[in-house]
Each structure stands twice: as structure tokens, then as C-alpha cells.
Amino acid sequence: MSDTCDREVYDNGEGIVVLDACMYRAEEWVQSVARESGQKVDWHYVGGRVLVKYIGDKEKVLEAIAKLTPDLKLEPMKQSTHKCRCSGPKHSSCRIIGSY
């Protein structure tokens, strides 16, 4: 997981979706969206929710989100270093709870 956010996306990016996800799953999924879309995509917490923002071609980001949304239902095993709100040995599934 990245320890820093992309300051340009944080300051100037447009919101695109809001997730209910722990930080490890958010980072993994958002980086997958960035790779798939070829755009700058990052996230940060707002009120306990994950706000995903982007800079670039919105349609490419939306296409990547649509393709990768099923991955949010996965419950991968947690690493021993993961200290998140997910209980048990697996990360909880995630979900999109809003969009822009």
C-alpha cells in the first residue's frame, strides 16, 4: 500500500465513486482501476468512506470501474501486517456506495 497520496489527484481530481472498503482493499482496487484505465486515479478517506478521484479521461476510468467492480466482492486473505477494520483472517468484501 502506498504511504502517500497523489497530491495532484487529491487537490485537482474529480470524484468518481465512493466505496465502503478498508484501506488495503481500496488501494489494491484503485491501483487496478488506474492501470486498467491508463489514467491518474487515487483515493482518500472522507467521513470513513473511500473517495475515489481521477484526472484524465472519465470514460476510460468508468470503463475500468465497470470491468473491475466484480473484484470488490472478493474476500482475499489478510497479510499479517494488515491492521484494518476487517475481522477474521480475510478482508471483507467492498462495495460502491455512491457515484458522481
ChimeraX commands (.cxc) that place a marker at each C-alpha (Angstrom):
marker #1 position 0.00,0.00,0.00 radius 0.5
marker #1 position 1.23,3.47,-0.83 radius 0.5
marker #1 position 2.00,5.66,2.18 radius 0.5
marker #1 position 1.28,8.84,0.26 radius 0.5
marker #1 position -1.48,10.04,-1.93 radius 0.5
marker #1 position -1.02,11.59,-5.34 radius 0.5
marker #1 position -1.22,15.24,-4.33 radius 0.5
marker #1 position -2.28,16.35,-7.81 radius 0.5
marker #1 position -5.25,13.96,-7.80 radius 0.5
marker #1 position -6.10,14.90,-4.21 radius 0.5
marker #1 position -6.06,18.64,-4.97 radius 0.5
marker #1 position -7.38,18.72,-8.55 radius 0.5
marker #1 position -9.05,15.38,-9.26 radius 0.5
marker #1 position -12.74,14.85,-9.88 radius 0.5
marker #1 position -14.67,12.46,-7.63 radius 0.5
marker #1 position -15.98,9.41,-9.44 radius 0.5
marker #1 position -17.11,6.79,-6.87 radius 0.5
marker #1 position -17.38,6.30,-3.13 radius 0.5
marker #1 position -16.53,2.91,-1.64 radius 0.5
marker #1 position -17.15,1.10,1.60 radius 0.5
marker #1 position -13.74,-0.57,1.84 radius 0.5
marker #1 position -10.76,-0.96,4.13 radius 0.5
marker #1 position -7.57,0.86,3.17 radius 0.5
marker #1 position -5.82,-2.23,1.82 radius 0.5
marker #1 position -8.66,-3.24,-0.47 radius 0.5
marker #1 position -9.19,0.37,-1.54 radius 0.5
marker #1 position -5.53,0.75,-2.50 radius 0.5
marker #1 position -5.43,-2.53,-4.40 radius 0.5
marker #1 position -8.64,-1.88,-6.32 radius 0.5
marker #1 position -7.98,1.79,-7.10 radius 0.5
marker #1 position -4.49,0.99,-8.42 radius 0.5
marker #1 position -6.08,-1.69,-10.63 radius 0.5
marker #1 position -8.51,0.94,-11.96 radius 0.5
marker #1 position -5.58,3.29,-12.65 radius 0.5
marker #1 position -3.64,0.59,-14.53 radius 0.5
marker #1 position -6.67,-0.59,-16.49 radius 0.5
marker #1 position -7.73,2.94,-17.48 radius 0.5
marker #1 position -4.26,4.41,-18.02 radius 0.5
marker #1 position -5.41,7.48,-16.07 radius 0.5
marker #1 position -4.36,9.05,-12.78 radius 0.5
marker #1 position -6.62,7.59,-10.09 radius 0.5
marker #1 position -6.22,7.75,-6.32 radius 0.5
marker #1 position -8.29,7.73,-3.16 radius 0.5
marker #1 position -8.57,9.07,0.35 radius 0.5
marker #1 position -10.91,8.66,3.29 radius 0.5
marker #1 position -13.73,11.15,3.81 radius 0.5
marker #1 position -16.02,10.50,6.75 radius 0.5
marker #1 position -14.92,6.87,6.97 radius 0.5
marker #1 position -15.63,6.22,3.30 radius 0.5
marker #1 position -13.25,5.90,0.38 radius 0.5
marker #1 position -13.50,8.77,-2.10 radius 0.5
marker #1 position -12.00,7.78,-5.47 radius 0.5
marker #1 position -10.84,10.67,-7.65 radius 0.5
marker #1 position -9.25,10.82,-11.09 radius 0.5
marker #1 position -7.56,13.13,-13.56 radius 0.5
marker #1 position -7.86,12.31,-17.23 radius 0.5
marker #1 position -10.41,10.62,-19.45 radius 0.5
marker #1 position -13.56,9.97,-17.40 radius 0.5
marker #1 position -14.93,7.41,-19.86 radius 0.5
marker #1 position -11.77,5.29,-19.60 radius 0.5
marker #1 position -11.98,5.38,-15.81 radius 0.5
marker #1 position -15.68,4.46,-15.88 radius 0.5
marker #1 position -14.95,1.54,-18.23 radius 0.5
marker #1 position -12.22,0.29,-15.87 radius 0.5
marker #1 position -14.55,0.65,-12.87 radius 0.5
marker #1 position -17.26,-1.33,-14.65 radius 0.5
marker #1 position -14.81,-4.07,-15.57 radius 0.5
marker #1 position -13.27,-4.28,-12.09 radius 0.5
marker #1 position -16.38,-3.84,-9.91 radius 0.5
marker #1 position -16.86,-7.63,-9.54 radius 0.5
marker #1 position -13.42,-7.76,-7.87 radius 0.5
marker #1 position -14.85,-5.76,-4.95 radius 0.5
marker #1 position -16.83,-8.84,-3.87 radius 0.5
marker #1 position -13.66,-10.89,-3.35 radius 0.5
marker #1 position -12.52,-11.56,0.21 radius 0.5
marker #1 position -8.76,-12.13,-0.04 radius 0.5
marker #1 position -6.66,-13.36,2.87 radius 0.5
marker #1 position -5.18,-10.63,5.04 radius 0.5
marker #1 position -1.42,-10.25,5.34 radius 0.5
marker #1 position -0.07,-10.39,8.89 radius 0.5
marker #1 position 0.87,-6.70,8.58 radius 0.5
marker #1 position -2.65,-5.59,7.65 radius 0.5
marker #1 position -4.24,-3.75,10.55 radius 0.5
marker #1 position -7.65,-2.83,9.20 radius 0.5
marker #1 position -11.25,-2.92,10.34 radius 0.5
marker #1 position -11.90,-6.26,8.62 radius 0.5
marker #1 position -12.48,-9.02,11.15 radius 0.5
marker #1 position -11.12,-12.53,10.84 radius 0.5
marker #1 position -8.41,-13.82,8.50 radius 0.5
marker #1 position -9.90,-12.33,5.33 radius 0.5
marker #1 position -10.62,-8.82,4.13 radius 0.5
marker #1 position -14.31,-8.04,3.96 radius 0.5
marker #1 position -15.93,-7.57,0.58 radius 0.5
marker #1 position -16.26,-3.98,-0.60 radius 0.5
marker #1 position -18.96,-2.12,-2.43 radius 0.5
marker #1 position -19.60,1.05,-4.34 radius 0.5
marker #1 position -21.98,3.15,-2.30 radius 0.5
marker #1 position -22.12,6.26,-4.45 radius 0.5
marker #1 position -21.00,7.82,-7.70 radius 0.5
marker #1 position -20.59,11.24,-9.25 radius 0.5
marker link #1:1,2 radius 0.2
marker link #1:2,3 radius 0.2
marker link #1:3,4 radius 0.2
marker link #1:4,5 radius 0.2
marker link #1:5,6 radius 0.2
marker link #1:6,7 radius 0.2
marker link #1:7,8 radius 0.2
marker link #1:8,9 radius 0.2
marker link #1:9,10 radius 0.2
marker link #1:10,11 radius 0.2
marker link #1:11,12 radius 0.2
marker link #1:12,13 radius 0.2
marker link #1:13,14 radius 0.2
marker link #1:14,15 radius 0.2
marker link #1:15,16 radius 0.2
marker link #1:16,17 radius 0.2
marker link #1:17,18 radius 0.2
marker link #1:18,19 radius 0.2
marker link #1:19,20 radius 0.2
marker link #1:20,21 radius 0.2
marker link #1:21,22 radius 0.2
marker link #1:22,23 radius 0.2
marker link #1:23,24 radius 0.2
marker link #1:24,25 radius 0.2
marker link #1:25,26 radius 0.2
marker link #1:26,27 radius 0.2
marker link #1:27,28 radius 0.2
marker link #1:28,29 radius 0.2
marker link #1:29,30 radius 0.2
marker link #1:30,31 radius 0.2
marker link #1:31,32 radius 0.2
marker link #1:32,33 radius 0.2
marker link #1:33,34 radius 0.2
marker link #1:34,35 radius 0.2
marker link #1:35,36 radius 0.2
marker link #1:36,37 radius 0.2
marker link #1:37,38 radius 0.2
marker link #1:38,39 radius 0.2
marker link #1:39,40 radius 0.2
marker link #1:40,41 radius 0.2
marker link #1:41,42 radius 0.2
marker link #1:42,43 radius 0.2
marker link #1:43,44 radius 0.2
marker link #1:44,45 radius 0.2
marker link #1:45,46 radius 0.2
marker link #1:46,47 radius 0.2
marker link #1:47,48 radius 0.2
marker link #1:48,49 radius 0.2
marker link #1:49,50 radius 0.2
marker link #1:50,51 radius 0.2
marker link #1:51,52 radius 0.2
marker link #1:52,53 radius 0.2
marker link #1:53,54 radius 0.2
marker link #1:54,55 radius 0.2
marker link #1:55,56 radius 0.2
marker link #1:56,57 radius 0.2
marker link #1:57,58 radius 0.2
marker link #1:58,59 radius 0.2
marker link #1:59,60 radius 0.2
marker link #1:60,61 radius 0.2
marker link #1:61,62 radius 0.2
marker link #1:62,63 radius 0.2
marker link #1:63,64 radius 0.2
marker link #1:64,65 radius 0.2
marker link #1:65,66 radius 0.2
marker link #1:66,67 radius 0.2
marker link #1:67,68 radius 0.2
marker link #1:68,69 radius 0.2
marker link #1:69,70 radius 0.2
marker link #1:70,71 radius 0.2
marker link #1:71,72 radius 0.2
marker link #1:72,73 radius 0.2
marker link #1:73,74 radius 0.2
marker link #1:74,75 radius 0.2
marker link #1:75,76 radius 0.2
marker link #1:76,77 radius 0.2
marker link #1:77,78 radius 0.2
marker link #1:78,79 radius 0.2
marker link #1:79,80 radius 0.2
marker link #1:80,81 radius 0.2
marker link #1:81,82 radius 0.2
marker link #1:82,83 radius 0.2
marker link #1:83,84 radius 0.2
marker link #1:84,85 radius 0.2
marker link #1:85,86 radius 0.2
marker link #1:86,87 radius 0.2
marker link #1:87,88 radius 0.2
marker link #1:88,89 radius 0.2
marker link #1:89,90 radius 0.2
marker link #1:90,91 radius 0.2
marker link #1:91,92 radius 0.2
marker link #1:92,93 radius 0.2
marker link #1:93,94 radius 0.2
marker link #1:94,95 radius 0.2
marker link #1:95,96 radius 0.2
marker link #1:96,97 radius 0.2
marker link #1:97,98 radius 0.2
marker link #1:98,99 radius 0.2
marker link #1:99,100 radius 0.2
view
